[in-house]
Amino acid sequence: MTSICSRSYNRNIENRKGTAREMKRIVAFVLIVLVSFGIMGALTPGLLNGTKLGLDLKGGVEILYEAHPLTEGGVVTKEALKQTALSLEKRANKSNVAEPEVTTEGKNRIRLKIAVSTGSTDKERDEAVEKIRDLMKRPAELQFRSAEGCADGSYCTVEMIGSDFKEGAAKIEYNNLSQPMVRIVVNDKKKLADVSTKLVNKNLAIYLDDTMISDPVVQAALTDGTAVITGQDSLDEAQNLADIINLGALPLKLTEKYTQSVGATLGKQSLNDTLFAGVLASALILLFMLVLYRIPGLVASICLLVFVWVLLGVFYLMGATLTLPGIAAFVLGIGIAVDSNIITAERIKDELRTGKTIASSLRAGAKNSFRTIIDAHITTLIAASVLYFMGHGIVKSFAVVLIASILVNILTNVFLPRYLLTLLVKSGRFNKPSHYNVREGEIDAL
């Protein structure tokens, strides 16, 4: 009798412990959801207000430039015009201007479109436009600076400027160890010889628009009109330095032909309509997931909302500019996220139909769907990467958003749903096939 009572008591203790563990999993699920939604609700207004809008969403300014050689008798080459346009784009990006559109036209013209914040008054808008005009019309200022005569040790003395170098003279070469280096050619051999002689074993820093690009040390006097800059860790780094030197050496100046305001391609009302359509479509998708997949659908709906919020947060932290192509990539990312959840839910249903338990079906379904989802993500990531590295302007913008959405999707719609589903399944409260929209008649007898 004592033995029977003892076993019964032990069973009761184990049952209580099991119930406590199950409740802890339910509580953990609820807390994760509440905390996530609380953070999202608190920070979403700031994310939306802090997201920069591109030219096609809020309008801006369009400026047409005409390029002229700095020196008499110089010519405006196609390559020089292209590099000058690149200089304008880089300068705008460094100045935190929202995603400029820069195109070359004809033999000597460059068209620049930049989104401009409207401000609360016409005066504020005019001041913003004037600031952009002043910033863009200055030539790229390439300077080689030393610390000669500087009490604080800074690079305050300008030894050489961009016009001292021959156009396109910076080229990539390799040393005996196959390491990349940059060789440059100057116009005045004597000037280079004088500068290098007084700076032997001292630094001669390279600046573009007051930003230090490199800080090489002069190893010896240079008397043949050429110099070699070593120390680059990769071919890309060396090529970037060569491009910068060639950019600063361009013998071009820009004359502003005209400036005009540009209206948003997508007006405010159209933008509101687009956002409303997006919200409505998202609500229908969440309803579809709930009806068709029940518990996995509930988890998917939660994870999709987290996905959207995290992606907005990534844009905000990146300081990215939202444009029409970006919105298209954003919507495509949501579609990819939905597909990830549907694949997992369908695999779980397939496993349940074979007669497996809920826990076994979750493990097998998650494992089998993981490879399919990751393979699809990798192929999409490859395509987006090609667009990024080979595209320009709005194509690159589309690619950046798509790459970000894929990476965020793996975190929020591959790993997070599995964790949340595991908590619910191990709680023991959702162990019926009907909770996963599988009818008893669909289950094969083992």
C-alpha positions as CSV (number, residue, x, y, z in Angstrom):
1,M,0.0,0.0,0.0
2,T,2.8,2.4,0.9
3,S,4.5,1.6,-2.4
4,I,1.4,2.3,-4.4
5,C,0.7,5.6,-2.6
6,S,4.3,6.6,-3.1
7,R,4.1,6.0,-6.8
8,S,0.9,7.9,-7.0
9,Y,2.4,10.8,-5.1
10,N,5.4,10.9,-7.4
11,R,3.2,10.9,-10.4
12,N,1.3,13.8,-9.1
13,I,4.5,15.7,-8.5
14,E,5.7,15.0,-12.0
15,N,2.3,16.0,-13.4
16,R,2.5,19.3,-11.5
17,K,6.1,19.9,-12.8
18,G,5.0,19.1,-16.3
19,T,2.1,21.5,-16.1
20,A,4.4,24.2,-14.7
21,R,6.8,23.7,-17.6
22,E,3.9,23.9,-20.1
23,M,2.6,27.1,-18.5
24,K,6.1,28.6,-18.6
25,R,6.2,28.0,-22.4
26,I,2.8,29.7,-22.9
27,V,3.9,32.6,-20.7
28,A,7.2,32.9,-22.6
29,F,5.3,33.0,-25.9
30,V,2.9,35.6,-24.7
31,L,5.7,37.7,-23.2
32,I,7.8,37.6,-26.5
33,V,4.7,38.7,-28.5
34,L,3.8,41.5,-26.0
35,V,7.3,42.8,-25.7
36,S,7.8,42.7,-29.5
37,F,4.6,44.6,-30.2
38,G,5.2,47.0,-27.4
39,I,8.6,47.9,-28.8
40,M,7.2,48.2,-32.3
41,G,4.3,50.4,-31.1
42,A,6.7,52.8,-29.2
43,L,9.3,53.2,-32.0
44,T,7.3,53.0,-35.2
45,P,6.3,56.7,-35.3
46,G,10.0,57.7,-35.0
47,L,11.0,55.2,-37.7
48,L,8.4,56.5,-40.1
49,N,9.1,60.2,-39.5
50,G,12.9,59.6,-39.7
51,T,12.8,57.7,-43.1
52,K,14.0,59.9,-45.9
53,L,11.9,60.0,-49.1
54,G,13.4,60.2,-52.6
55,L,12.8,62.6,-55.4
56,D,9.9,60.6,-56.8
57,L,8.0,60.7,-53.5
58,K,8.5,64.3,-52.3
59,G,9.9,66.2,-55.2
60,G,13.0,68.3,-55.3
61,V,15.3,70.3,-57.6
62,E,16.7,69.7,-61.0
63,I,19.9,71.4,-62.2
64,L,21.4,71.4,-65.6
65,Y,25.2,72.0,-65.8
66,E,27.5,72.7,-68.7
67,A,31.1,71.5,-68.3
68,H,34.1,73.6,-69.5
69,P,37.8,72.9,-69.3
70,L,39.7,74.7,-66.6
71,T,42.7,75.5,-68.8
72,E,42.7,77.3,-72.1
73,G,42.8,74.9,-75.0
74,G,41.5,72.0,-72.9
75,V,38.8,69.6,-74.1
76,V,35.8,68.0,-72.4
77,T,36.2,64.3,-73.0
78,K,33.5,61.7,-72.6
79,E,35.4,60.0,-69.8
80,A,36.0,63.3,-68.0
81,L,32.3,64.2,-68.2
82,K,31.4,60.7,-66.8
83,Q,33.8,61.1,-64.0
84,T,32.6,64.6,-63.1
85,A,29.0,63.2,-63.0
86,L,30.3,60.5,-60.6
87,S,31.9,63.2,-58.5
88,L,28.6,65.1,-58.2
89,E,26.8,61.9,-57.1
90,K,29.5,61.0,-54.5
91,R,29.4,64.5,-53.1
92,A,25.7,64.5,-52.8
93,N,25.7,61.1,-51.0
94,K,28.4,62.2,-48.6
95,S,26.4,65.3,-47.8
96,N,23.4,63.2,-46.7
97,V,21.3,64.3,-49.7
98,A,18.6,61.8,-50.5
99,E,19.5,59.6,-53.4
100,P,20.5,61.9,-56.3
101,E,19.8,61.1,-60.0
102,V,22.8,62.2,-62.1
103,T,22.9,61.7,-65.9
104,T,25.2,63.0,-68.7
105,E,23.7,64.5,-71.8
106,G,25.4,65.2,-75.1
107,K,29.1,66.1,-75.1
108,N,29.3,68.5,-72.2
109,R,26.1,68.5,-70.1
110,I,25.2,66.9,-66.8
111,R,21.6,66.8,-65.3
112,L,21.2,66.5,-61.6
113,K,18.0,65.8,-59.7
114,I,18.0,65.8,-55.9
115,A,15.1,65.4,-53.4
116,V,14.7,68.5,-51.2
117,S,12.8,68.8,-48.0
118,T,10.0,71.4,-48.5
119,G,10.4,72.9,-45.1
120,S,7.6,74.9,-43.4
121,T,8.1,78.0,-45.5
122,D,9.2,79.0,-49.0
123,K,12.2,80.7,-47.5
124,E,13.4,77.4,-45.9
125,R,13.0,75.6,-49.2
126,D,14.9,78.3,-51.1
127,E,17.7,78.1,-48.6
128,A,17.9,74.3,-49.0
129,V,18.0,74.6,-52.8
130,E,20.7,77.3,-52.6
131,K,22.8,75.2,-50.3
132,I,22.7,72.3,-52.7
133,R,23.5,74.6,-55.7
134,D,26.6,76.0,-53.9
135,L,27.7,72.5,-52.9
136,M,27.4,70.9,-56.3
137,K,29.0,73.6,-58.5
138,R,32.4,73.4,-56.8
139,P,35.0,71.3,-58.6
140,A,36.3,68.2,-56.8
141,E,39.1,69.5,-54.6
142,L,41.9,67.1,-54.6
143,Q,44.8,68.2,-52.3
144,F,48.1,66.6,-51.1
145,R,48.8,68.1,-47.7
146,S,51.7,68.0,-45.3
147,A,52.2,69.0,-41.7
148,E,55.0,71.4,-42.5
149,G,54.7,74.6,-40.5
150,C,51.7,73.4,-38.5
151,A,52.0,73.8,-34.8
152,D,49.4,71.2,-33.9
153,G,50.7,68.5,-36.3
154,S,47.7,68.6,-38.6
155,Y,47.9,68.5,-42.4
156,C,47.4,72.2,-42.9
157,T,49.9,72.9,-45.8
158,V,48.6,72.3,-49.3
159,E,51.6,71.0,-51.3
160,M,49.8,69.9,-54.6
161,I,46.3,70.1,-56.0
162,G,44.3,68.1,-58.6
163,S,45.4,70.3,-61.5
164,D,49.0,69.4,-60.8
165,F,48.4,65.9,-62.1
166,K,47.8,64.7,-65.6
167,E,44.2,63.7,-66.5
168,G,43.7,59.9,-66.1
169,A,47.3,59.4,-65.1
170,A,46.7,57.4,-62.0
171,K,46.9,53.7,-62.9
172,I,47.1,50.4,-61.2
173,E,50.4,48.5,-61.3
174,Y,51.8,45.5,-59.4
175,N,55.1,45.0,-57.6
176,N,57.3,41.9,-57.6
177,L,55.1,40.4,-54.9
178,S,51.9,40.9,-57.1
179,Q,50.7,43.5,-54.7
180,P,48.6,46.4,-56.2
181,M,50.0,50.0,-56.1
182,V,49.0,53.3,-57.8
183,R,51.3,55.1,-60.1
184,I,50.6,58.8,-60.8
185,V,52.1,61.3,-63.3
186,V,52.4,65.0,-62.7
187,N,52.5,68.0,-65.1
188,D,55.5,69.7,-63.4
189,K,58.4,67.4,-62.6
190,K,60.3,70.1,-60.7
191,K,57.4,70.8,-58.4
192,L,57.1,67.1,-57.4
193,A,60.8,66.9,-56.9
194,D,60.8,70.0,-54.6
195,V,57.9,68.7,-52.5
196,S,59.2,65.2,-52.2
197,T,62.7,66.3,-51.3
198,K,61.6,68.3,-48.3
199,L,59.2,65.6,-47.2
200,V,61.4,62.5,-47.3
201,N,60.3,60.1,-44.5
202,K,57.3,62.4,-43.8
203,N,53.6,62.0,-44.5
204,L,51.9,63.5,-47.6
205,A,48.2,63.0,-47.0
206,I,45.7,62.8,-49.8
207,Y,42.4,64.7,-49.4
208,L,39.3,64.9,-51.5
209,D,36.7,67.6,-50.5
210,D,38.4,67.9,-47.1
211,T,38.1,64.1,-46.5
212,M,41.4,62.3,-46.0
213,I,41.6,59.3,-48.4
214,S,45.2,58.1,-47.8
215,D,48.2,59.0,-45.7
216,P,51.3,57.7,-47.5
217,V,54.9,58.4,-46.4
218,V,57.4,59.9,-48.9
219,Q,60.2,57.3,-49.2
220,A,62.6,59.3,-51.4
221,A,62.9,62.3,-53.6
222,L,60.9,61.9,-56.9
223,T,62.6,63.5,-59.8
224,D,61.2,61.8,-62.9
225,G,57.6,63.2,-62.6
226,T,56.0,60.1,-61.4
227,A,55.2,58.7,-57.9
228,V,54.1,55.3,-56.7
229,I,51.7,54.9,-53.8
230,T,51.8,51.6,-52.0
231,G,50.2,50.1,-48.9
232,Q,46.8,49.3,-50.4
233,D,45.4,46.0,-48.9
234,S,43.4,45.0,-52.0
235,L,42.9,45.7,-55.7
236,D,39.6,47.4,-54.9
237,E,41.3,49.8,-52.4
238,A,44.0,50.6,-55.0
239,Q,41.4,51.2,-57.7
240,N,39.4,53.4,-55.5
241,L,42.5,55.6,-54.7
242,A,43.3,55.8,-58.5
243,D,39.7,56.8,-59.3
244,I,39.8,59.5,-56.6
245,I,43.1,61.0,-57.9
246,N,41.8,60.9,-61.5
247,L,38.6,62.5,-60.4
248,G,40.4,65.4,-58.6
249,A,42.6,65.9,-61.6
250,L,39.7,66.5,-64.0
251,P,40.3,69.9,-65.8
252,L,36.5,70.7,-65.8
253,K,34.4,73.4,-64.2
254,L,30.6,73.5,-64.2
255,T,28.4,76.3,-65.3
256,E,24.8,76.2,-64.2
257,K,22.4,76.6,-67.1
258,Y,19.1,76.5,-65.2
259,T,17.5,75.3,-62.0
260,Q,13.8,74.3,-61.6
261,S,11.6,72.6,-59.0
262,V,10.6,69.0,-59.7
263,G,7.2,67.7,-58.5
264,A,6.9,64.2,-57.0
265,T,6.2,61.5,-59.5
266,L,3.9,60.0,-56.9
267,G,1.9,62.8,-55.4
268,K,0.9,62.9,-51.7
269,Q,-2.6,61.5,-52.4
270,S,-1.2,58.7,-54.5
271,L,1.3,57.9,-51.8
272,N,-1.5,57.7,-49.2
273,D,-3.5,55.5,-51.5
274,T,-0.5,53.2,-52.0
275,L,0.0,53.0,-48.3
276,F,-3.7,52.2,-47.7
277,A,-3.5,49.5,-50.4
278,G,-0.5,48.0,-48.7
279,V,-2.1,47.9,-45.3
280,L,-5.3,46.4,-46.8
281,A,-3.3,43.8,-48.7
282,S,-1.3,42.9,-45.6
283,A,-4.5,42.5,-43.5
284,L,-5.9,40.1,-46.1
285,I,-2.7,38.1,-46.2
286,L,-2.7,37.8,-42.4
287,L,-6.4,36.7,-42.5
288,F,-5.6,34.2,-45.2
289,M,-2.7,32.7,-43.1
290,L,-5.0,32.4,-40.0
291,V,-7.8,30.7,-41.8
292,L,-5.7,28.3,-43.9
293,Y,-3.1,27.3,-41.4
294,R,-4.5,28.1,-37.9
295,I,-1.7,28.0,-35.3
296,P,1.2,28.2,-37.9
297,G,-0.8,31.0,-39.5
298,L,-1.1,32.9,-36.2
299,V,2.7,32.6,-35.7
300,A,3.4,33.6,-39.3
301,S,1.2,36.7,-38.9
302,I,3.2,37.8,-35.8
303,C,6.5,37.2,-37.6
304,L,5.4,39.1,-40.7
305,L,4.6,42.1,-38.6
306,V,8.0,41.8,-36.9
307,F,9.6,41.5,-40.3
308,V,8.1,44.7,-41.6
309,W,9.1,46.6,-38.5
310,V,12.7,45.3,-38.4
311,L,13.1,46.1,-42.1
312,L,12.0,49.7,-41.5
313,G,14.4,49.8,-38.6
314,V,17.3,48.6,-40.9
315,F,16.4,51.4,-43.4
316,Y,16.4,54.0,-40.6
317,L,19.8,52.9,-39.3
318,M,21.3,52.8,-42.7
319,G,20.0,56.3,-43.5
320,A,18.5,54.8,-46.7
321,T,16.3,56.8,-48.9
322,L,12.9,55.3,-49.8
323,T,12.0,55.6,-53.5
324,L,9.4,53.9,-55.7
325,P,11.8,51.1,-56.6
326,G,12.5,50.7,-52.9
327,I,8.8,50.3,-52.2
328,A,8.6,47.7,-54.9
329,A,11.5,45.8,-53.4
330,F,9.9,46.1,-50.0
331,V,6.6,44.6,-51.2
332,L,8.6,41.8,-53.0
333,G,10.3,41.1,-49.6
334,I,6.9,40.7,-47.9
335,G,5.9,38.2,-50.6
336,I,9.1,36.3,-50.0
337,A,8.4,36.3,-46.3
338,V,4.9,35.0,-46.8
339,D,6.2,32.2,-49.0
340,S,8.7,31.2,-46.3
341,N,5.9,30.7,-43.8
342,I,3.6,28.9,-46.2
343,I,6.3,26.4,-47.2
344,T,6.9,25.6,-43.5
345,A,3.2,25.3,-42.7
346,E,2.5,23.1,-45.6
347,R,5.4,20.8,-44.8
348,I,4.1,20.5,-41.2
349,K,0.6,19.6,-42.6
350,D,2.2,17.0,-44.9
351,E,3.9,15.3,-42.0
352,L,0.7,15.3,-39.9
353,R,-1.1,13.6,-42.7
354,T,1.3,10.7,-42.5
355,G,0.2,10.0,-38.9
356,K,3.1,11.6,-37.0
357,T,2.7,13.4,-33.7
358,I,2.5,17.1,-33.6
359,A,6.0,17.4,-32.2
360,S,7.5,15.1,-34.8
361,S,5.7,16.8,-37.6
362,L,7.0,20.2,-36.4
363,R,10.6,18.9,-36.4
364,A,10.4,17.1,-39.7
365,G,8.5,19.9,-41.4
366,A,10.9,22.6,-40.2
367,K,13.9,20.5,-41.3
368,N,12.6,19.7,-44.7
369,S,11.4,23.3,-45.4
370,F,14.6,24.9,-44.2
371,R,16.6,23.7,-47.2
372,T,14.0,24.7,-49.7
373,I,13.7,28.2,-48.2
374,I,17.4,28.8,-47.8
375,D,18.1,27.7,-51.4
376,A,15.4,30.1,-52.7
377,H,16.9,32.9,-50.6
378,I,20.4,32.3,-51.8
379,T,19.4,32.4,-55.5
380,T,17.5,35.6,-54.9
381,L,20.4,37.1,-53.0
382,I,22.7,36.3,-55.9
383,A,20.4,38.0,-58.3
384,A,20.1,41.1,-56.1
385,S,23.9,41.2,-55.6
386,V,24.4,41.3,-59.3
387,L,21.9,44.2,-59.6
388,Y,23.8,46.0,-56.9
389,F,27.3,45.7,-58.3
390,M,26.4,46.2,-61.9
391,G,23.4,48.6,-61.6
392,H,23.3,52.4,-60.9
393,G,20.8,54.8,-59.4
394,I,17.3,53.3,-58.9
395,V,18.5,49.8,-59.9
396,K,21.0,49.9,-57.0
397,S,18.3,51.2,-54.7
398,F,16.0,48.3,-55.6
399,A,18.8,45.8,-55.0
400,V,19.8,47.3,-51.6
401,V,16.2,47.0,-50.3
402,L,15.9,43.4,-51.7
403,I,19.1,42.3,-50.1
404,A,18.1,43.8,-46.7
405,S,14.7,42.1,-46.9
406,I,16.2,38.7,-47.6
407,L,18.6,38.9,-44.7
408,V,15.9,40.1,-42.3
409,N,13.5,37.5,-43.6
410,I,15.9,34.7,-42.7
411,L,15.9,35.9,-39.1
412,T,12.3,36.8,-38.6
413,N,10.5,34.3,-40.9
414,V,12.7,31.2,-40.7
415,F,14.2,31.0,-37.2
416,L,11.7,33.0,-35.2
417,P,8.5,31.1,-36.4
418,R,10.2,27.8,-35.5
419,Y,11.0,29.0,-32.0
420,L,7.5,30.3,-31.4
421,L,5.9,27.1,-32.8
422,T,8.1,25.0,-30.6
423,L,6.9,26.9,-27.5
424,L,3.3,26.4,-28.4
425,V,3.7,22.7,-29.3
426,K,5.6,21.8,-26.1
427,S,3.0,23.6,-24.0
428,G,0.7,20.6,-24.8
429,R,-2.2,22.9,-25.4
430,F,-2.2,22.7,-29.2
431,N,-1.8,19.0,-29.9
432,K,-4.7,18.4,-32.2
433,P,-4.3,18.1,-36.0
434,S,-7.3,20.5,-36.3
435,H,-5.2,23.2,-34.8
436,Y,-3.0,23.0,-37.9
437,N,-6.1,22.7,-40.3
438,V,-5.6,19.0,-40.8
439,R,-8.8,16.9,-40.7
440,E,-8.9,13.5,-39.1
441,G,-9.9,11.9,-42.4
442,E,-6.7,13.2,-44.0
443,I,-4.4,11.3,-41.7
444,D,-3.1,8.0,-42.9
445,A,-3.2,5.1,-40.4
446,L,0.2,3.8,-39.6
